[in-house]
Amino acid sequence: MTKRQTVEALDKSMRDIMDKPDLPFGGKTVVFGGDFRQVLPIVRKGTRAQIVDASLRRSELWNCFTEYLLRVGNGTEETNDDGEILLPTSICVPNKADDNGLDRLIDSIYQPASLKDPKYITSRAILSTRNDCVDKINLKMIDRFQGEEMVYHSFDSVEDDPHNYYPPKFLNTLTPNGLPPHMLKLKINCPIILLRNIDPANGLCNGTRLLVRGFQKNAIDAEIVVGQHSGMRVFLPRIPLCPSDDDMFPF
């Protein structure tokens, strides 16, 4: 768990950047992962008092947490028979029986009339806790773009498999940790995010946002749209990837 000093430093930086000194994090929504109630910050050779003092509970930002979030964390919020809490309607997109809630969510974040504006589409994002949900959202988003479509497929193989126990068709159905899905579907002018450090000196690093401008057989023609390298055209080639150590598969 991150120490409160780190969170406070981010808060002060965001207030300065956004020029809104009176708003927590400069008025920007910040999403935290983990549970500060269960995992305490690490203080090397620290006493119990020092560890508690480093927690978010001791920060001035603590009062910015709403009463609702505290009720959820305390387990006092009312739940249904399945143990699920009822989220406030102010932060929800209704999912009606005769409607697709996911489409309504996408419409609320990405207005159809603004999909041709590079600045607009690269300044927004939909976060999810599961990769399969992200893949589903990505496919729906790609279908909303107009223009040429290209589908890339991975070439999967297993090392030291002389008897072909794991044929490519089977491997294509797997998505181990650290590897993308077998199929990548893109369209011209759709946004993409780089997830590898390819050439940091020229802006190609983890988190770089780009727009697809063209397709090659084994490369993607893209344009960087953020940072000091904005406007630069680059080619993203196929690269070999190996999954991280995972006991889920016997290979």
C-alpha positions as CSV (number, residue, x, y, z in Angstrom):
1,M,0.0,0.0,0.0
2,T,1.3,3.5,-0.9
3,K,2.3,5.8,1.9
4,R,0.2,8.8,2.5
5,Q,3.1,11.1,1.7
6,T,3.1,9.8,-1.9
7,V,-0.7,10.4,-2.3
8,E,-0.3,13.9,-0.8
9,A,2.6,14.6,-3.2
10,L,0.3,13.6,-6.1
11,D,-2.5,15.8,-4.7
12,K,-0.2,18.9,-4.5
13,S,1.2,18.3,-8.0
14,M,-2.3,17.9,-9.5
15,R,-3.5,21.1,-7.8
16,D,-0.5,23.0,-9.2
17,I,-0.9,21.6,-12.7
18,M,-4.7,22.2,-12.9
19,D,-4.3,25.6,-11.1
20,K,-7.1,24.6,-8.7
21,P,-5.4,24.8,-5.2
22,D,-8.7,24.4,-3.4
23,L,-9.8,21.1,-5.0
24,P,-8.4,17.7,-4.1
25,F,-6.2,16.4,-6.9
26,G,-7.0,19.6,-8.8
27,G,-10.6,18.4,-9.4
28,K,-9.5,15.3,-11.2
29,T,-10.9,11.9,-10.5
30,V,-8.3,9.5,-9.1
31,V,-8.8,5.8,-9.0
32,F,-6.9,3.9,-6.3
33,G,-6.4,0.1,-6.3
34,G,-6.1,-2.1,-3.2
35,D,-7.6,-1.7,0.2
36,F,-6.0,0.6,2.7
37,R,-8.0,-1.1,5.5
38,Q,-6.4,-4.5,4.9
39,V,-2.9,-3.7,3.6
40,L,-0.8,-1.2,5.6
41,P,2.1,0.8,4.0
42,I,5.5,-0.7,4.3
43,V,7.9,1.2,6.6
44,R,11.2,-0.6,6.9
45,K,12.0,-1.4,10.5
46,G,9.2,1.0,11.5
47,T,7.2,0.8,14.7
48,R,3.5,0.3,14.8
49,A,2.9,4.0,15.4
50,Q,5.1,4.9,12.4
51,I,3.3,2.4,10.1
52,V,-0.1,3.8,11.2
53,D,1.2,7.4,10.7
54,A,2.2,6.5,7.1
55,S,-1.4,5.3,6.2
56,L,-3.9,7.3,4.3
57,R,-6.0,7.5,7.5
58,R,-3.6,10.1,8.9
59,S,-3.7,12.3,5.8
60,E,-5.6,15.5,5.5
61,L,-7.1,14.0,2.4
62,W,-9.0,11.5,4.5
63,N,-11.9,13.9,5.0
64,C,-12.4,14.0,1.3
65,F,-13.7,10.4,1.3
66,T,-17.5,10.5,1.2
67,E,-19.7,8.9,3.9
68,Y,-20.9,6.4,1.3
69,L,-17.5,5.0,0.6
70,L,-16.8,4.7,4.3
71,R,-20.1,2.8,4.7
72,V,-19.0,0.4,1.9
73,G,-15.6,-0.1,3.5
74,N,-17.1,-0.7,6.9
75,G,-19.6,-3.2,5.6
76,T,-22.5,-1.3,6.9
77,E,-24.1,-0.4,3.6
78,E,-27.3,-2.2,2.9
79,T,-27.0,-5.2,0.6
80,N,-29.4,-7.5,-1.3
81,D,-29.8,-11.3,-0.8
82,D,-26.6,-11.9,-2.9
83,G,-24.5,-9.6,-0.8
84,E,-24.4,-6.9,-3.5
85,I,-24.6,-3.2,-2.6
86,L,-26.9,-0.7,-4.4
87,L,-24.9,2.0,-6.1
88,P,-26.2,5.5,-6.2
89,T,-28.1,6.4,-9.4
90,S,-25.9,9.5,-9.8
91,I,-22.9,7.3,-10.6
92,C,-24.6,4.6,-12.6
93,V,-25.7,4.1,-16.2
94,P,-29.1,2.3,-16.1
95,N,-29.1,-1.2,-17.6
96,K,-32.7,-1.7,-18.7
97,A,-34.1,-5.0,-19.9
98,D,-34.9,-3.6,-23.4
99,D,-31.6,-1.8,-23.7
100,N,-27.8,-2.6,-23.7
101,G,-26.2,-1.0,-20.7
102,L,-22.7,-1.3,-22.2
103,D,-23.7,0.7,-25.2
104,R,-25.3,3.4,-23.0
105,L,-22.0,3.5,-21.0
106,I,-19.9,4.0,-24.1
107,D,-22.3,6.7,-25.4
108,S,-22.0,8.6,-22.1
109,I,-18.2,8.7,-22.3
110,Y,-17.7,8.9,-26.1
111,Q,-20.3,11.0,-27.9
112,P,-20.7,9.5,-31.5
113,A,-20.5,13.0,-33.1
114,S,-17.0,13.5,-31.6
115,L,-15.3,10.3,-32.6
116,K,-13.5,12.1,-35.4
117,D,-11.8,14.5,-33.0
118,P,-8.4,13.1,-32.0
119,K,-8.0,15.3,-28.9
120,Y,-11.5,14.3,-27.7
121,I,-11.1,10.5,-28.0
122,T,-7.6,10.4,-26.6
123,S,-8.5,12.4,-23.5
124,R,-11.1,9.9,-22.3
125,A,-11.0,6.3,-21.1
126,I,-13.2,3.6,-19.7
127,L,-11.6,1.6,-16.8
128,S,-12.4,-2.0,-16.0
129,T,-11.2,-4.5,-13.4
130,R,-11.0,-7.4,-15.8
131,N,-9.2,-7.9,-19.1
132,D,-12.1,-9.8,-20.7
133,C,-14.4,-6.8,-20.1
134,V,-11.8,-4.5,-21.6
135,D,-11.6,-6.7,-24.7
136,K,-15.4,-6.6,-25.0
137,I,-15.5,-2.8,-24.7
138,N,-12.7,-2.5,-27.3
139,L,-14.5,-4.5,-29.9
140,K,-17.7,-2.5,-29.4
141,M,-15.7,0.8,-29.7
142,I,-13.9,-0.3,-32.9
143,D,-17.2,-1.1,-34.6
144,R,-18.2,2.6,-34.1
145,F,-15.4,3.9,-36.2
146,Q,-15.7,4.4,-39.9
147,G,-13.0,3.5,-42.4
148,E,-10.7,0.6,-43.4
149,E,-10.6,-2.4,-41.0
150,M,-7.7,-4.7,-40.3
151,V,-7.5,-7.8,-38.2
152,Y,-4.1,-9.0,-37.0
153,H,-3.6,-12.5,-35.6
154,S,-0.8,-13.8,-33.3
155,F,1.4,-16.7,-34.2
156,D,1.4,-18.9,-31.0
157,S,3.8,-21.7,-30.3
158,V,5.2,-23.7,-27.3
159,E,8.9,-24.2,-26.8
160,D,10.2,-27.8,-26.5
161,D,7.0,-29.4,-27.9
162,P,8.3,-31.9,-30.6
163,H,5.2,-34.1,-30.4
164,N,2.8,-31.2,-31.0
165,Y,0.9,-31.7,-27.8
166,Y,-0.3,-28.1,-27.9
167,P,-1.4,-27.2,-31.5
168,P,-1.6,-23.5,-32.5
169,K,-5.4,-23.7,-32.7
170,F,-5.5,-24.6,-29.0
171,L,-3.0,-22.0,-28.0
172,N,-5.0,-19.3,-29.8
173,T,-7.8,-19.8,-27.3
174,L,-5.6,-18.9,-24.4
175,T,-4.7,-15.5,-23.0
176,P,-1.9,-16.0,-20.4
177,N,-0.8,-13.1,-18.1
178,G,1.3,-10.6,-20.1
179,L,0.0,-11.6,-23.5
180,P,-2.7,-9.9,-25.6
181,P,-5.7,-11.8,-27.2
182,H,-5.1,-13.8,-30.3
183,M,-7.0,-11.4,-32.5
184,L,-6.4,-7.6,-32.8
185,K,-9.1,-5.7,-34.7
186,L,-8.3,-2.1,-35.7
187,K,-9.7,0.7,-37.9
188,I,-8.2,3.8,-39.4
189,N,-8.2,6.7,-37.0
190,C,-9.0,4.6,-33.9
191,P,-7.0,5.3,-30.8
192,I,-4.5,2.8,-29.4
193,I,-2.2,2.7,-26.3
194,L,1.3,1.3,-26.4
195,L,2.0,-1.2,-23.6
196,R,5.7,-1.8,-24.2
197,N,8.8,0.4,-24.0
198,I,9.9,0.2,-27.7
199,D,11.8,3.5,-28.1
200,P,11.4,5.8,-25.1
201,A,13.7,8.5,-26.5
202,N,11.3,9.0,-29.4
203,G,8.1,8.8,-27.3
204,L,7.3,5.1,-27.8
205,C,7.0,4.0,-24.2
206,N,4.4,2.3,-22.0
207,G,1.3,4.4,-21.9
208,T,1.8,6.4,-25.2
209,R,-1.4,7.2,-26.9
210,L,-1.6,7.0,-30.7
211,L,-4.0,7.1,-33.6
212,V,-4.0,4.4,-36.3
213,R,-3.2,6.0,-39.7
214,G,-2.5,2.9,-41.9
215,F,-1.8,-0.8,-42.0
216,Q,1.1,-2.9,-43.2
217,K,1.3,-6.7,-43.3
218,N,3.5,-6.9,-40.1
219,A,3.3,-3.3,-38.8
220,I,0.9,-0.6,-37.8
221,D,1.3,2.9,-39.1
222,A,0.4,5.2,-36.2
223,E,0.6,8.9,-35.1
224,I,1.6,9.9,-31.6
225,V,-1.1,12.3,-30.2
226,V,0.2,13.2,-26.8
227,G,3.4,14.6,-25.3
228,Q,6.4,16.4,-26.9
229,H,6.4,13.9,-29.8
230,S,2.8,14.6,-30.7
231,G,2.3,14.5,-34.5
232,M,5.2,12.1,-35.2
233,R,4.4,9.2,-37.5
234,V,5.8,5.8,-36.3
235,F,5.6,2.1,-37.3
236,L,4.7,-0.4,-34.6
237,P,6.1,-3.8,-35.7
238,R,5.2,-7.3,-34.6
239,I,7.4,-8.3,-31.7
240,P,8.0,-11.7,-30.0
241,L,6.3,-11.9,-26.5
242,C,6.7,-14.5,-23.8
243,P,4.2,-14.8,-20.9
244,S,5.3,-14.2,-17.3
245,D,5.9,-17.2,-15.1
246,D,2.4,-18.7,-14.6
247,D,1.5,-22.0,-13.0
248,M,-1.9,-22.0,-14.8
249,F,-0.5,-23.8,-17.8
250,P,2.0,-26.8,-17.9
251,F,4.2,-25.2,-20.5
